[in-house]
Structure formats: C-alpha cells, structure tokens
Amino acid sequence: MQYDGPCSILLEKWETDMEKDILALLNGTDRRMSKGQRLIARYITENYDKAAFMTAGKLGRTVGVSESTVVRFATELGFDGYPGMRRAMQEMVRSRLTSVQRIAVAKDMLDGADVLKAVMTSDIENLQASLEALDRTEFDRAVEAIGGAEHLYIVGMRSSASLASFMGFYMNLLVEDVRLIHNTTANEVYEQIMHIGPGDVYVGISYPRYSSDSLKAMEFAKRQGATVIALTDNDSSPAARLADIRLYAKSDMVSFLDSLVAPMSLINALIVAVANKRRDSLDETFGYLEKLWSEYGVFTSANG
C-alpha cells in the first residue's frame, strides 16, 4: 500500500513491522524445526491470510499434521498457546484484506455456525478483553486532557465515522468547543484543523482498515503541538505510534465489516467520566436544554 505526505515513512514502516512480527519468527527458527513444523511454517508463510482464521485442528488437517503438533509449534515460537499465535496472525492481516477477501474468510469461519450467537459472543469477548487490557492511567489522562481542552477535535473516517459522530454529539454537551471531522476529503480535513495547536486536544479514532487520511491528519495535529489521543485496537496500530495518549478497545472482523462494540463502550466510558468531572455545570446545562427542548417541541411523548 502506498501513502503520500509527511507520515508516509511511518505508515510504511508500520506495515513492514507488522509483517515481520510473525514471519520473522518463522524464518528465524527454520533450522530447529521438525518436518511437521516446517510444513506448518511453510503454509503460514504462503497463506497467512487463511491460516490466521483457522483453528489448530483445521490448520493441522490442512498441512497434514496433528493438532497437538500445531499447538506445540505455537508454544515453541514463544506464544502462549495456539490462540496467541492466531491473534498475532490476525493482527497482521486484518488491515490488509480486501472486502472480497474478508467475505471469503468469514464464509469459512461461519460456515454452519449460528451467526447470531457467533457474532454476539465475539462482541462479549471483545468487551471483556478490552476491559482487562485497558490502561487506567491512560484513561484518566485522556479524561483530564479532554476536560481541559481549549478546542476538542474529534476525527474518525470511514467506518470510524459513526464512533466519531456519537462521541461528538455528547461531548458537545460537555465541552465548550467541539469540532467533529468525519467522512470528508483530505483537503477539507486540513482546512478544518488548520488552527489546531497547543492547548487543543485531537481525538483520532482509527480501526482497521486504517484510513490513511485520518492518520495524516493526526500526524499534522501532533506537529502543531496539540495533545493527540488515539482510540484504536492495539499498540501495533499506526495511530498508536502517533499518539501522546493511547486507549485500546478490541475490534474483530465479522465478514466484510469490523465489530465496533467495544470501541463504542470505551467512548461511553469517556463521556461519563468527563461528565463526572463537570458535575457542577452539568445540571445547569441540561436544565437549560430541557427548557429549549420543551419550548421547541424537540421530543414527543409516547402517547403522541
């Protein structure tokens, strides 16, 4: 993938590092492998887009070895069992797969499965994993930064635009100057953030497949001296490498789309935490809003 602009080197380096994470391990251990392990390594190297979503049993059957051989192989590579190795492969390929490839992978993953149960169970697991992995110190830093921002910029492109819109709607009720930027052209992004600087906070929401325009805007905000907060999926994300404060919430591939349930929950927590910091002014703000909503008939009753 080719990028233009000031952060092109960082983005290309990120893609290279992601590939090396697992493939370098495979190449570096070839001499110590048994015949069965070499078969596994060769298959992963040549077909990691498929292997990343296989169970240990299916991978073993595909290359002609036992499931226990696959599990031992993952352990000897330094992973905490086969699930750890599979997660590493998935992180490597998720941002690379096209929509057509995602559909093909999902067909294998969900073939014969209860789709409703599979998808909702995955969302529950992502929520639990996100809660366990979240750095509370980073979360508190984000809340303090947002609460004290002179201008708050919230940026999310493509699939992350829905998250940015939701966050922008509620933060606008809590923070004096909120600027929501989403689903716009690259030139318009810079026009909207051209005055960003020290004292301002830039919240960049970026999930696979990562938007290059969003990342370039984040890099610009950082160079201008703003505090940059990244809401993304893990520390291998290119957004994480650009940020001052990093908040991770897991997303998972579901057919051609990514589940953003855990990121939405993280945003909910940020909104509530910022509101708690502004509790004294919150009653006044919503009291005034209720008067406006009533005066202009914003809502209707359940009885019509």
Stockholm file with secondary structure:
# STOCKHOLM 1.0

chainA/1-304         MQYDGPCSILLEKWETDMEKDILALLNGTDRRMSKGQRLIARYITENYDKAAFMTAGKLGRTVGVSESTVVRFATELGFDGYPGMRRAMQEMVRSRLTSVQRIAVAKDMLDGADVLKAVMTSDIENLQASLEALDRTEFDRAVEAIGGAEHLYIVGMRSSASLASFMGFYMNLLVEDVRLIHNTTANEVYEQIMHIGPGDVYVGISYPRYSSDSLKAMEFAKRQGATVIALTDNDSSPAARLADIRLYAKSDMVSFLDSLVAPMSLINALIVAVANKRRDSLDETFGYLEKLWSEYGVFTSANG
#=GR chainA/1-304 SS CCCCSTTHHHHHHHHHHHHHHHHHHHHHTGGGCCHHHHHHHHHHHHHHHHHTTCCHHHHHHHHTCCHHHHHHHHHHTTCSSHHHHHHHHHHHHHTTCCHHHHHHHHHHHHTTSCHHHHHHHHHHHHHHHHHHHCCHHHHHHHHHHHHTCSSEEEEECGGGHHHHHHHHHHHTTTSSSEEEEESCCHHHHHHHHTTCCTTCEEEEECCSSCCHHHHHHHHHHHHTTCEEEEEESCTTSHHHHHCSEEEECCCEEETTEEECHHHHHHHHHHHHHHHHHTHHHHHHHHHHHHHHHHHTTCSCCTTC
#=GC SS_cons         CCCCSTTHHHHHHHHHHHHHHHHHHHHHTGGGCCHHHHHHHHHHHHHHHHHTTCCHHHHHHHHTCCHHHHHHHHHHTTCSSHHHHHHHHHHHHHTTCCHHHHHHHHHHHHTTSCHHHHHHHHHHHHHHHHHHHCCHHHHHHHHHHHHTCSSEEEEECGGGHHHHHHHHHHHTTTSSSEEEEESCCHHHHHHHHTTCCTTCEEEEECCSSCCHHHHHHHHHHHHTTCEEEEEESCTTSHHHHHCSEEEECCCEEETTEEECHHHHHHHHHHHHHHHHHTHHHHHHHHHHHHHHHHHTTCSCCTTC
//
